[in-house]
Amino acid sequence: MSADKQTSWSYTEGLPAEDDVLLRARERSYELGVAAVGPGVGAALTVLAAGTKAQTVVEIGSGAGVSGVCLLRGLPQAAVLTTIDADVDHLRAARQAFVDAGIPGNRTRTISGRAADVLPRLTDNAYDLVFVDADKPSYPQYVEQAVRLLKRGGMLIVNDALDHDRVSDPAIREDSTTTLRKVGKAIRENDQLVSTILPTGDGLLLAVKR
Ligand SMILES: C[S@@+](CC[C@H](N)C(=O)[O-])C[C@H]1O[C@@H](n2cnc3c(N)ncnc32)[C@H](O)[C@@H]1O
């Protein structure tokens, strides 16, 4: 990568100015040991939520609510975010972030549990957007569930799709890297999906269900 490209990347990642609500949610993420999306990914989520005009959203991996607040800020007024996390302390922090952001309670559905148990209970073809940001070994399963959950025209977003810049190097055979490499390939080869990867953050894979 040229030095100019690196400078441009740092410049764009540093552009989003975050308010106190997001900064507090970041602080709680840090205290809980949660890796929240960075400001660049957060801003991209807000724009994608606004652009898709999604009314129904599923988030897998609430963390302390940073990505949830970013999504909700882009969504239309009546849209509902269903967010799933296996850790009750993380979910409590996410709920706090939603309250801090002034999000009415009826716009969020926080579900405590393992996503692999919760997702099969959600309705087919009922969601406009699914954001995956949880345990990497389960990503293949989450992507399969997301394709089932999405309406036609709905968007799947997979965070950390480049696995800290390791996916592009075939010599790296870490489990998480291999999983994300396979997930990317499966999505590219799925005729139901049209997809791309943005290099924002650690890679944001976007796929739309035809
Ligand atoms: C990277 S953090 C999510 C960060 C959040 N999206 C944000 O940007 O603020 C991953 C989250 O996934 C949750 N998690 C891990 N394994 C899970 C599972 N099997 N089912 C549901 N949630 C899980 C963790 O508790 C953690 O809160």
The ligand as an SDF file (V2000), in Angstrom:
LIG
                    3D

 27 29  0  0  0  0  0  0  0  0999 V2000
  -17.3430   -7.6880   19.0810 C   0  0  0  0  0  0  0  0  0  0  0  0
  -18.5030   -7.6890   20.3700 S   0  0  0  0  0  0  0  0  0  0  0  0
  -19.8670   -6.7890   19.6740 C   0  0  0  0  0  0  0  0  0  0  0  0
  -19.6220   -5.3220   19.6470 C   0  0  0  0  0  0  0  0  0  0  0  0
  -20.8090   -4.5060   19.2230 C   0  0  0  0  0  0  0  0  0  0  0  0
  -21.3490   -4.9580   17.9470 N   0  0  0  0  0  0  0  0  0  0  0  0
  -20.4080   -3.0560   19.1100 C   0  0  0  0  0  0  0  0  0  0  0  0
  -19.7730   -2.6840   18.1100 O   0  0  0  0  0  0  0  0  0  0  0  0
  -20.6870   -2.2930   20.0330 O   0  0  0  0  0  0  0  0  0  0  0  0
  -19.1210   -9.3280   20.2940 C   0  0  0  0  0  0  0  0  0  0  0  0
  -20.3000   -9.6110   21.2030 C   0  0  0  0  0  0  0  0  0  0  0  0
  -20.8020  -10.8890   20.8400 O   0  0  0  0  0  0  0  0  0  0  0  0
  -21.2400  -11.5350   22.0160 C   0  0  0  0  0  0  0  0  0  0  0  0
  -21.2370  -12.9790   21.7600 N   0  0  0  0  0  0  0  0  0  0  0  0
  -20.1570  -13.8170   21.6870 C   0  0  0  0  0  0  0  0  0  0  0  0
  -20.5590  -15.0480   21.4160 N   0  0  0  0  0  0  0  0  0  0  0  0
  -21.9110  -15.0080   21.2790 C   0  0  0  0  0  0  0  0  0  0  0  0
  -22.9110  -15.9820   20.9770 C   0  0  0  0  0  0  0  0  0  0  0  0
  -22.5880  -17.2510   20.7520 N   0  0  0  0  0  0  0  0  0  0  0  0
  -24.1900  -15.5740   20.9000 N   0  0  0  0  0  0  0  0  0  0  0  0
  -24.5180  -14.2730   21.1210 C   0  0  0  0  0  0  0  0  0  0  0  0
  -23.6200  -13.3160   21.4280 N   0  0  0  0  0  0  0  0  0  0  0  0
  -22.3360  -13.6750   21.4910 C   0  0  0  0  0  0  0  0  0  0  0  0
  -20.2610  -11.0970   23.0900 C   0  0  0  0  0  0  0  0  0  0  0  0
  -20.8330  -11.2230   24.3680 O   0  0  0  0  0  0  0  0  0  0  0  0
  -19.9620   -9.6650   22.6840 C   0  0  0  0  0  0  0  0  0  0  0  0
  -20.7970   -8.7680   23.3870 O   0  0  0  0  0  0  0  0  0  0  0  0
  1  2  1  0
  2  3  1  0
  2 10  1  0
  3  4  1  0
  4  5  1  0
  5  6  1  0
  5  7  1  0
  7  8  2  0
  7  9  1  0
 10 11  1  0
 11 12  1  0
 11 26  1  0
 12 13  1  0
 13 14  1  0
 13 24  1  0
 14 15  1  0
 14 23  1  0
 15 16  2  0
 16 17  1  0
 17 18  1  0
 17 23  2  0
 18 19  1  0
 18 20  2  0
 20 21  1  0
 21 22  2  0
 22 23  1  0
 24 25  1  0
 24 26  1  0
 26 27  1  0
M  CHG  2   2   1   9  -1
M  END
$$$$
